[in-house]
Amino acid sequence: MCTSSPEHTGAIDHDCTGDHVVADHSEQGWRRLCNGVIVFDDGGFLTPDGRADRPARPTPAA
C-alpha cells in the first residue's frame, strides 16, 4: 500500500504497528498506517486481512 522507501513492515509482520500514520482520526480513537493496519488508542489493532489483536491487559498483582 505504501510506496515509501525504505520499505515499511507488512501488515502480517510481528511489528506491523510501527509504520507511519496516513490517516489520523484520534478524535474517534483510531489511526490508519501506511501498511493498511488500523491502530486503536487502547493499543489493539486490525489488519487489512481482518486479523484483530487486543491490547495486552496487565495482570493483577498477587
Distance bins in CASP14 RR format, pairs under 12 A and 6 or more apart:
PFRMAT RR
TARGET T0000
AUTHOR 0000-0000-0000
RMODE 2
METHOD distances of the structure
MODEL  1
1 7 0 0 0 0 0 1 0 0 0 0 0
1 8 0 0 0 0 1 0 0 0 0 0 0
1 9 0 0 0 0 0 1 0 0 0 0 0
1 10 0 0 0 0 1 0 0 0 0 0 0
1 11 0 0 0 0 1 0 0 0 0 0 0
1 16 0 0 0 0 0 1 0 0 0 0 0
1 19 0 0 0 0 1 0 0 0 0 0 0
1 20 0 0 0 0 0 1 0 0 0 0 0
1 22 0 0 0 0 1 0 0 0 0 0 0
1 23 0 0 0 0 0 1 0 0 0 0 0
1 32 0 0 0 0 1 0 0 0 0 0 0
1 33 0 0 0 0 1 0 0 0 0 0 0
1 34 1 0 0 1 0 0 0 0 0 0 0
1 35 1 0 1 0 0 0 0 0 0 0 0
1 36 1 0 1 0 0 0 0 0 0 0 0
1 37 0 0 0 0 1 0 0 0 0 0 0
1 47 0 0 0 0 0 1 0 0 0 0 0
1 48 1 0 0 1 0 0 0 0 0 0 0
2 8 1 0 1 0 0 0 0 0 0 0 0
2 9 0 0 0 0 1 0 0 0 0 0 0
2 10 0 0 0 0 1 0 0 0 0 0 0
2 11 0 0 0 0 0 1 0 0 0 0 0
2 18 0 0 0 0 0 1 0 0 0 0 0
2 19 1 0 0 1 0 0 0 0 0 0 0
2 20 1 0 0 1 0 0 0 0 0 0 0
2 21 0 0 0 0 0 1 0 0 0 0 0
2 22 1 0 0 1 0 0 0 0 0 0 0
2 32 0 0 0 0 0 1 0 0 0 0 0
2 33 0 0 0 0 1 0 0 0 0 0 0
2 34 1 1 0 0 0 0 0 0 0 0 0
2 35 1 0 0 1 0 0 0 0 0 0 0
2 36 0 0 0 0 1 0 0 0 0 0 0
2 37 0 0 0 0 0 1 0 0 0 0 0
3 22 0 0 0 0 0 1 0 0 0 0 0
3 34 0 0 0 0 1 0 0 0 0 0 0
3 35 0 0 0 0 0 1 0 0 0 0 0
4 19 0 0 0 0 1 0 0 0 0 0 0
4 20 1 0 0 1 0 0 0 0 0 0 0
4 22 0 0 0 0 0 1 0 0 0 0 0
4 33 0 0 0 0 0 1 0 0 0 0 0
4 34 1 0 0 1 0 0 0 0 0 0 0
4 35 0 0 0 0 0 1 0 0 0 0 0
5 34 0 0 0 0 0 1 0 0 0 0 0
6 19 0 0 0 0 0 1 0 0 0 0 0
6 20 0 0 0 0 0 1 0 0 0 0 0
7 13 0 0 0 0 0 1 0 0 0 0 0
7 19 0 0 0 0 0 1 0 0 0 0 0
7 34 0 0 0 0 0 1 0 0 0 0 0
7 35 0 0 0 0 1 0 0 0 0 0 0
8 15 0 0 0 0 0 1 0 0 0 0 0
8 16 0 0 0 0 1 0 0 0 0 0 0
8 17 0 0 0 0 0 1 0 0 0 0 0
8 18 1 0 0 1 0 0 0 0 0 0 0
8 19 1 0 1 0 0 0 0 0 0 0 0
8 20 1 0 0 1 0 0 0 0 0 0 0
8 21 0 0 0 0 0 1 0 0 0 0 0
8 22 0 0 0 0 0 1 0 0 0 0 0
8 33 0 0 0 0 1 0 0 0 0 0 0
8 34 1 0 1 0 0 0 0 0 0 0 0
8 35 1 0 1 0 0 0 0 0 0 0 0
8 36 0 0 0 0 1 0 0 0 0 0 0
8 37 0 0 0 0 0 1 0 0 0 0 0
9 15 1 0 1 0 0 0 0 0 0 0 0
9 16 1 0 1 0 0 0 0 0 0 0 0
9 17 0 0 0 0 1 0 0 0 0 0 0
9 18 1 0 0 1 0 0 0 0 0 0 0
9 19 1 0 1 0 0 0 0 0 0 0 0
9 20 0 0 0 0 0 1 0 0 0 0 0
9 33 0 0 0 0 1 0 0 0 0 0 0
9 34 0 0 0 0 1 0 0 0 0 0 0
9 35 1 0 0 1 0 0 0 0 0 0 0
9 36 0 0 0 0 0 1 0 0 0 0 0
9 37 0 0 0 0 1 0 0 0 0 0 0
9 47 0 0 0 0 0 1 0 0 0 0 0
10 16 1 0 1 0 0 0 0 0 0 0 0
10 17 0 0 0 0 0 1 0 0 0 0 0
10 18 0 0 0 0 1 0 0 0 0 0 0
10 19 1 0 0 1 0 0 0 0 0 0 0
10 33 0 0 0 0 1 0 0 0 0 0 0
10 34 0 0 0 0 1 0 0 0 0 0 0
10 35 1 0 1 0 0 0 0 0 0 0 0
10 36 0 0 0 0 1 0 0 0 0 0 0
10 37 0 0 0 0 1 0 0 0 0 0 0
10 47 0 0 0 0 1 0 0 0 0 0 0
10 48 0 0 0 0 1 0 0 0 0 0 0
10 49 0 0 0 0 0 1 0 0 0 0 0
11 17 0 0 0 0 1 0 0 0 0 0 0
11 18 0 0 0 0 0 1 0 0 0 0 0
11 19 0 0 0 0 1 0 0 0 0 0 0
11 32 0 0 0 0 0 1 0 0 0 0 0
11 33 0 0 0 0 1 0 0 0 0 0 0
11 34 0 0 0 0 0 1 0 0 0 0 0
11 35 1 0 1 0 0 0 0 0 0 0 0
11 36 1 0 1 0 0 0 0 0 0 0 0
11 37 1 0 1 0 0 0 0 0 0 0 0
11 38 0 0 0 0 1 0 0 0 0 0 0
11 39 0 0 0 0 0 1 0 0 0 0 0
11 45 0 0 0 0 1 0 0 0 0 0 0
11 46 0 0 0 0 1 0 0 0 0 0 0
11 47 1 0 1 0 0 0 0 0 0 0 0
11 48 1 0 1 0 0 0 0 0 0 0 0
11 49 1 0 0 1 0 0 0 0 0 0 0
11 50 0 0 0 0 1 0 0 0 0 0 0
11 51 0 0 0 0 1 0 0 0 0 0 0
11 53 0 0 0 0 0 1 0 0 0 0 0
12 35 0 0 0 0 1 0 0 0 0 0 0
12 36 0 0 0 0 0 1 0 0 0 0 0
12 37 0 0 0 0 1 0 0 0 0 0 0
12 45 0 0 0 0 0 1 0 0 0 0 0
12 47 1 0 0 1 0 0 0 0 0 0 0
12 48 0 0 0 0 1 0 0 0 0 0 0
12 49 1 0 0 1 0 0 0 0 0 0 0
12 50 0 0 0 0 0 1 0 0 0 0 0
12 51 1 0 0 1 0 0 0 0 0 0 0
12 53 0 0 0 0 0 1 0 0 0 0 0
13 19 0 0 0 0 1 0 0 0 0 0 0
13 33 0 0 0 0 0 1 0 0 0 0 0
13 35 0 0 0 0 1 0 0 0 0 0 0
13 36 0 0 0 0 0 1 0 0 0 0 0
13 37 0 0 0 0 1 0 0 0 0 0 0
13 45 0 0 0 0 0 1 0 0 0 0 0
13 47 0 0 0 0 1 0 0 0 0 0 0
13 51 0 0 0 0 0 1 0 0 0 0 0
14 47 0 0 0 0 0 1 0 0 0 0 0
14 53 0 0 0 0 0 1 0 0 0 0 0
15 33 0 0 0 0 0 1 0 0 0 0 0
15 35 0 0 0 0 0 1 0 0 0 0 0
15 37 0 0 0 0 0 1 0 0 0 0 0
15 39 0 0 0 0 0 1 0 0 0 0 0
15 45 0 0 0 0 0 1 0 0 0 0 0
15 53 0 0 0 0 0 1 0 0 0 0 0
16 33 1 0 0 1 0 0 0 0 0 0 0
16 34 0 0 0 0 0 1 0 0 0 0 0
16 35 1 0 0 1 0 0 0 0 0 0 0
16 36 0 0 0 0 1 0 0 0 0 0 0
16 37 1 0 1 0 0 0 0 0 0 0 0
16 38 0 0 0 0 0 1 0 0 0 0 0
16 39 0 0 0 0 1 0 0 0 0 0 0
16 44 0 0 0 0 0 1 0 0 0 0 0
16 45 1 0 0 1 0 0 0 0 0 0 0
16 46 0 0 0 0 0 1 0 0 0 0 0
16 47 1 0 0 1 0 0 0 0 0 0 0
16 48 0 0 0 0 1 0 0 0 0 0 0
16 49 0 0 0 0 0 1 0 0 0 0 0
16 51 0 0 0 0 1 0 0 0 0 0 0
16 53 0 0 0 0 1 0 0 0 0 0 0
17 30 0 0 0 0 0 1 0 0 0 0 0
17 31 0 0 0 0 1 0 0 0 0 0 0
17 32 0 0 0 0 0 1 0 0 0 0 0
17 33 1 0 0 1 0 0 0 0 0 0 0
17 34 0 0 0 0 0 1 0 0 0 0 0
17 35 0 0 0 0 1 0 0 0 0 0 0
17 36 0 0 0 0 0 1 0 0 0 0 0
17 37 1 0 0 1 0 0 0 0 0 0 0
17 38 0 0 0 0 1 0 0 0 0 0 0
17 39 1 0 1 0 0 0 0 0 0 0 0
17 40 0 0 0 0 0 1 0 0 0 0 0
17 43 1 0 0 1 0 0 0 0 0 0 0
17 44 0 0 0 0 1 0 0 0 0 0 0
17 45 1 0 1 0 0 0 0 0 0 0 0
17 46 0 0 0 0 0 1 0 0 0 0 0
17 47 0 0 0 0 1 0 0 0 0 0 0
17 53 0 0 0 0 1 0 0 0 0 0 0
17 55 0 0 0 0 0 1 0 0 0 0 0
18 31 0 0 0 0 0 1 0 0 0 0 0
18 33 1 0 0 1 0 0 0 0 0 0 0
18 34 0 0 0 0 1 0 0 0 0 0 0
18 35 0 0 0 0 1 0 0 0 0 0 0
18 36 0 0 0 0 0 1 0 0 0 0 0
18 37 0 0 0 0 1 0 0 0 0 0 0
18 39 0 0 0 0 1 0 0 0 0 0 0
18 43 0 0 0 0 0 1 0 0 0 0 0
18 45 0 0 0 0 0 1 0 0 0 0 0
19 31 0 0 0 0 0 1 0 0 0 0 0
19 32 0 0 0 0 1 0 0 0 0 0 0
19 33 1 0 1 0 0 0 0 0 0 0 0
19 34 1 0 1 0 0 0 0 0 0 0 0
19 35 1 0 1 0 0 0 0 0 0 0 0
19 36 0 0 0 0 1 0 0 0 0 0 0
19 37 1 0 0 1 0 0 0 0 0 0 0
19 38 0 0 0 0 0 1 0 0 0 0 0
19 39 0 0 0 0 1 0 0 0 0 0 0
19 45 0 0 0 0 0 1 0 0 0 0 0
19 47 0 0 0 0 0 1 0 0 0 0 0
20 31 0 0 0 0 1 0 0 0 0 0 0
20 32 0 0 0 0 0 1 0 0 0 0 0
20 33 1 0 0 1 0 0 0 0 0 0 0
20 34 1 0 1 0 0 0 0 0 0 0 0
20 35 0 0 0 0 1 0 0 0 0 0 0
20 36 0 0 0 0 0 1 0 0 0 0 0
20 37 0 0 0 0 0 1 0 0 0 0 0
20 39 0 0 0 0 0 1 0 0 0 0 0
21 30 0 0 0 0 0 1 0 0 0 0 0
21 31 1 0 1 0 0 0 0 0 0 0 0
21 32 1 0 0 1 0 0 0 0 0 0 0
21 33 1 0 0 1 0 0 0 0 0 0 0
21 34 1 0 0 1 0 0 0 0 0 0 0
21 35 0 0 0 0 0 1 0 0 0 0 0
21 36 0 0 0 0 0 1 0 0 0 0 0
21 37 0 0 0 0 0 1 0 0 0 0 0
21 38 0 0 0 0 0 1 0 0 0 0 0
21 39 0 0 0 0 1 0 0 0 0 0 0
22 31 0 0 0 0 1 0 0 0 0 0 0
22 32 1 0 1 0 0 0 0 0 0 0 0
22 33 1 0 0 1 0 0 0 0 0 0 0
22 34 1 0 1 0 0 0 0 0 0 0 0
22 35 0 0 0 0 1 0 0 0 0 0 0
22 36 0 0 0 0 1 0 0 0 0 0 0
22 37 0 0 0 0 0 1 0 0 0 0 0
22 38 0 0 0 0 0 1 0 0 0 0 0
22 39 0 0 0 0 0 1 0 0 0 0 0
23 29 0 0 0 0 0 1 0 0 0 0 0
23 30 0 0 0 0 1 0 0 0 0 0 0
23 31 1 0 0 1 0 0 0 0 0 0 0
23 32 1 0 1 0 0 0 0 0 0 0 0
23 33 0 0 0 0 1 0 0 0 0 0 0
23 34 0 0 0 0 1 0 0 0 0 0 0
23 36 0 0 0 0 1 0 0 0 0 0 0
23 37 0 0 0 0 0 1 0 0 0 0 0
23 38 0 0 0 0 1 0 0 0 0 0 0
23 39 0 0 0 0 0 1 0 0 0 0 0
24 30 0 0 0 0 1 0 0 0 0 0 0
24 31 1 0 1 0 0 0 0 0 0 0 0
24 32 0 0 0 0 1 0 0 0 0 0 0
24 33 0 0 0 0 0 1 0 0 0 0 0
24 38 0 0 0 0 0 1 0 0 0 0 0
24 39 0 0 0 0 0 1 0 0 0 0 0
24 41 0 0 0 0 0 1 0 0 0 0 0
25 31 1 0 0 1 0 0 0 0 0 0 0
25 32 1 0 0 1 0 0 0 0 0 0 0
25 38 0 0 0 0 1 0 0 0 0 0 0
25 39 0 0 0 0 0 1 0 0 0 0 0
25 40 0 0 0 0 0 1 0 0 0 0 0
25 41 0 0 0 0 1 0 0 0 0 0 0
26 32 0 0 0 0 0 1 0 0 0 0 0
26 39 0 0 0 0 0 1 0 0 0 0 0
26 40 0 0 0 0 0 1 0 0 0 0 0
26 41 1 0 0 1 0 0 0 0 0 0 0
27 41 0 0 0 0 0 1 0 0 0 0 0
28 38 0 0 0 0 0 1 0 0 0 0 0
28 40 0 0 0 0 1 0 0 0 0 0 0
28 41 0 0 0 0 1 0 0 0 0 0 0
29 38 0 0 0 0 1 0 0 0 0 0 0
29 39 0 0 0 0 1 0 0 0 0 0 0
29 40 1 0 0 1 0 0 0 0 0 0 0
29 41 1 0 1 0 0 0 0 0 0 0 0
29 42 0 0 0 0 1 0 0 0 0 0 0
29 43 0 0 0 0 0 1 0 0 0 0 0
29 44 0 0 0 0 0 1 0 0 0 0 0
30 36 0 0 0 0 0 1 0 0 0 0 0
30 37 0 0 0 0 0 1 0 0 0 0 0
30 38 1 0 1 0 0 0 0 0 0 0 0
30 39 1 0 0 1 0 0 0 0 0 0 0
30 40 1 0 1 0 0 0 0 0 0 0 0
30 41 1 0 0 1 0 0 0 0 0 0 0
30 42 0 0 0 0 1 0 0 0 0 0 0
30 43 0 0 0 0 0 1 0 0 0 0 0
30 44 0 0 0 0 1 0 0 0 0 0 0
30 45 0 0 0 0 1 0 0 0 0 0 0
30 46 0 0 0 0 1 0 0 0 0 0 0
31 37 0 0 0 0 1 0 0 0 0 0 0
31 38 1 0 0 1 0 0 0 0 0 0 0
31 39 1 0 1 0 0 0 0 0 0 0 0
31 40 0 0 0 0 1 0 0 0 0 0 0
31 41 0 0 0 0 1 0 0 0 0 0 0
31 43 0 0 0 0 0 1 0 0 0 0 0
31 44 0 0 0 0 0 1 0 0 0 0 0
31 45 0 0 0 0 1 0 0 0 0 0 0
31 46 0 0 0 0 0 1 0 0 0 0 0
32 38 1 0 1 0 0 0 0 0 0 0 0
32 39 1 0 0 1 0 0 0 0 0 0 0
32 40 0 0 0 0 0 1 0 0 0 0 0
32 45 0 0 0 0 0 1 0 0 0 0 0
32 46 0 0 0 0 1 0 0 0 0 0 0
32 47 0 0 0 0 0 1 0 0 0 0 0
32 48 0 0 0 0 1 0 0 0 0 0 0
33 39 1 0 0 1 0 0 0 0 0 0 0
33 40 0 0 0 0 0 1 0 0 0 0 0
33 45 0 0 0 0 1 0 0 0 0 0 0
33 46 0 0 0 0 0 1 0 0 0 0 0
33 47 0 0 0 0 0 1 0 0 0 0 0
33 48 0 0 0 0 0 1 0 0 0 0 0
34 48 0 0 0 0 0 1 0 0 0 0 0
35 45 0 0 0 0 0 1 0 0 0 0 0
35 46 0 0 0 0 0 1 0 0 0 0 0
35 47 0 0 0 0 1 0 0 0 0 0 0
35 48 1 0 0 1 0 0 0 0 0 0 0
35 49 0 0 0 0 0 1 0 0 0 0 0
36 45 0 0 0 0 1 0 0 0 0 0 0
36 46 0 0 0 0 1 0 0 0 0 0 0
36 47 1 0 0 1 0 0 0 0 0 0 0
36 48 1 0 1 0 0 0 0 0 0 0 0
36 49 0 0 0 0 1 0 0 0 0 0 0
36 50 0 0 0 0 0 1 0 0 0 0 0
36 51 0 0 0 0 0 1 0 0 0 0 0
37 43 0 0 0 0 0 1 0 0 0 0 0
37 44 0 0 0 0 1 0 0 0 0 0 0
37 45 1 0 1 0 0 0 0 0 0 0 0
37 46 1 0 0 1 0 0 0 0 0 0 0
37 47 1 0 1 0 0 0 0 0 0 0 0
37 48 1 0 0 1 0 0 0 0 0 0 0
37 49 0 0 0 0 0 1 0 0 0 0 0
37 50 0 0 0 0 0 1 0 0 0 0 0
37 51 0 0 0 0 1 0 0 0 0 0 0
37 52 0 0 0 0 0 1 0 0 0 0 0
37 53 0 0 0 0 1 0 0 0 0 0 0
38 44 0 0 0 0 1 0 0 0 0 0 0
38 45 1 0 0 1 0 0 0 0 0 0 0
38 46 1 0 1 0 0 0 0 0 0 0 0
38 47 0 0 0 0 1 0 0 0 0 0 0
38 48 0 0 0 0 1 0 0 0 0 0 0
38 49 0 0 0 0 0 1 0 0 0 0 0
38 50 0 0 0 0 1 0 0 0 0 0 0
38 51 0 0 0 0 0 1 0 0 0 0 0
38 52 0 0 0 0 1 0 0 0 0 0 0
38 53 0 0 0 0 0 1 0 0 0 0 0
39 45 1 0 1 0 0 0 0 0 0 0 0
39 46 0 0 0 0 1 0 0 0 0 0 0
39 47 0 0 0 0 0 1 0 0 0 0 0
39 52 0 0 0 0 0 1 0 0 0 0 0
39 53 0 0 0 0 1 0 0 0 0 0 0
39 55 0 0 0 0 0 1 0 0 0 0 0
40 46 1 0 0 1 0 0 0 0 0 0 0
40 52 0 0 0 0 1 0 0 0 0 0 0
40 53 0 0 0 0 1 0 0 0 0 0 0
40 54 0 0 0 0 1 0 0 0 0 0 0
40 55 1 0 0 1 0 0 0 0 0 0 0
41 55 0 0 0 0 1 0 0 0 0 0 0
42 53 0 0 0 0 0 1 0 0 0 0 0
42 54 0 0 0 0 1 0 0 0 0 0 0
42 55 1 0 1 0 0 0 0 0 0 0 0
42 56 0 0 0 0 0 1 0 0 0 0 0
42 57 0 0 0 0 1 0 0 0 0 0 0
43 52 0 0 0 0 0 1 0 0 0 0 0
43 53 0 0 0 0 1 0 0 0 0 0 0
43 54 0 0 0 0 1 0 0 0 0 0 0
43 55 1 0 1 0 0 0 0 0 0 0 0
43 56 0 0 0 0 1 0 0 0 0 0 0
43 57 0 0 0 0 0 1 0 0 0 0 0
44 51 0 0 0 0 0 1 0 0 0 0 0
44 52 1 0 0 1 0 0 0 0 0 0 0
44 53 1 0 1 0 0 0 0 0 0 0 0
44 54 1 0 1 0 0 0 0 0 0 0 0
44 55 1 0 1 0 0 0 0 0 0 0 0
44 56 0 0 0 0 1 0 0 0 0 0 0
44 57 0 0 0 0 0 1 0 0 0 0 0
45 51 0 0 0 0 1 0 0 0 0 0 0
45 52 1 0 0 1 0 0 0 0 0 0 0
45 53 1 0 1 0 0 0 0 0 0 0 0
45 54 0 0 0 0 1 0 0 0 0 0 0
45 55 0 0 0 0 1 0 0 0 0 0 0
45 56 0 0 0 0 0 1 0 0 0 0 0
46 52 1 0 1 0 0 0 0 0 0 0 0
46 53 1 0 0 1 0 0 0 0 0 0 0
46 54 0 0 0 0 0 1 0 0 0 0 0
47 53 0 0 0 0 1 0 0 0 0 0 0
END
